């Protein structure tokens, strides 16, 4: 997979949901990252903007927090939105909310 002119080798799938899939990946230079592929065909651009717009705007403005992964690249392709971000160890948001919303372990 290529995003923002950099080649990435997709690895382990962290999560797969109706809105998209998140993978661990490695860049051509060996940097480990997380890649989220958002499937645009299932959702309106307005919904995708509502879900990711504020997050991506904050990243473009340089907002940093220990609770926010740094975004390295965003590529808006015809059929998908590709977000490349730093790999942050620990639980995912899905892991944390699963017991609250009653999802599968």
Secondary structure as the mmCIF struct_conf table of DSSP 4:
data_model
#
loop_
_struct_conf.conf_type_id
_struct_conf.id
_struct_conf.beg_label_comp_id
_struct_conf.beg_label_asym_id
_struct_conf.beg_label_seq_id
_struct_conf.end_label_comp_id
_struct_conf.end_label_asym_id
_struct_conf.end_label_seq_id
STRN STRN1 UNK A 2 UNK A 3
TURN_TY1_P TURN_TY1_P1 UNK A 4 UNK A 5
STRN STRN2 UNK A 6 UNK A 16
BEND BEND1 UNK A 18 UNK A 19
STRN STRN3 UNK A 20 UNK A 27
TURN_TY1_P TURN_TY1_P2 UNK A 28 UNK A 29
BEND BEND2 UNK A 30 UNK A 30
STRN STRN4 UNK A 32 UNK A 39
HELX_RH_3T_P HELX_RH_3T_P1 UNK A 40 UNK A 42
BEND BEND3 UNK A 43 UNK A 43
HELX_RH_AL_P HELX_RH_AL_P1 UNK A 45 UNK A 60
TURN_TY1_P TURN_TY1_P3 UNK A 61 UNK A 62
TURN_TY1_P TURN_TY1_P4 UNK A 66 UNK A 67
BEND BEND4 UNK A 68 UNK A 68
HELX_LH_PP_P HELX_LH_PP_P1 UNK A 69 UNK A 70
STRN STRN5 UNK A 71 UNK A 76
BEND BEND5 UNK A 78 UNK A 79
STRN STRN6 UNK A 80 UNK A 86
BEND BEND6 UNK A 90 UNK A 90
HELX_RH_AL_P HELX_RH_AL_P2 UNK A 93 UNK A 101
TURN_TY1_P TURN_TY1_P5 UNK A 102 UNK A 102
#
